[in-house]
Amino acid sequence: MEFTYLTQPPKRYTFQQPKLKKFVEDWSFGKVLNLFAGKTKLDLDETRVDIDKEMDAEYFMDVREFVSFAKSKGMIFDTVILDPPYTWRKAKEMYNGNMIGQYPRLKTELLEILSPQARIISLGWDTVGMSKSRGAEKIAVCVICHNGDHRDTLCVVEKLIATPSDSASQVVNEGFNTDLKEFQK
C-alpha cells in the first residue's frame, strides 16, 4: 500500500486544495463519477453530482437517487470519488443540513455501476472506505495535515478485487451492516 503525507491549508471546498486535488486526479482513471462534487472541477472525464443547485454539476439530486438513475441508464464508472460532508456541522454549512443517510447502503449500491477494475477514492476522517466485504482492497492512503487547530483529512484509494456483481450479492445477502458485524466479532 502506498502512503502519502501532504500539508495543505484547509479550504471551504475539498478540491480547492491543489495538492489534494492533484493526488485524487493522479489516482483516478477512465470515466469518473464525482459524487458530492462541490465547486471545483477536476481535470478528468468526470460526471458531477451534487444536491446543491449552486454547484457546478451535471446532475442535481441525492446521491442514492443518482446511483439508481445511473443503473437504469446502464452507466458504468471506472473511478468514484466519495467526498461527503464529514459532520453535521459541515452538512449544515454547506448543504442546508442535508446529510447522507445510509452511507453503508450507498457504498453497496455503487457496486452496480462500477467497472470490474474500478477505483474508489473516499475522503473523510476515517479510512474505512468500501472495505473487503464489498470486494475492495486499499492500495493507497493519503493524510492531509491542515496544520494549526484543524483535523487532518484522510483519503483512501481502493481497487475492486472481486467483480462488482459478486460483491453486491454477498453484501446484500449478509445485510447492509457488514462493517458493524465485523466490529461485533
Secondary structure, DSSP 8 states (H G I E B T S, - for coil): -EEEEEE----SSGGGSHHHHHHHHHH--SSEEEET--S---SSSEEEE-S-TTS--SB-S-HHHHHHHHHHTT--EEEEEE---SSHHHHHHHHTT-----HHHHHHHHGGGEEEEEEEEEEES----S-GGGTEEEEEEEEEE--TT---EEEEEEEE-S-HHHHHHHHHHH-S-HHHHHHH-
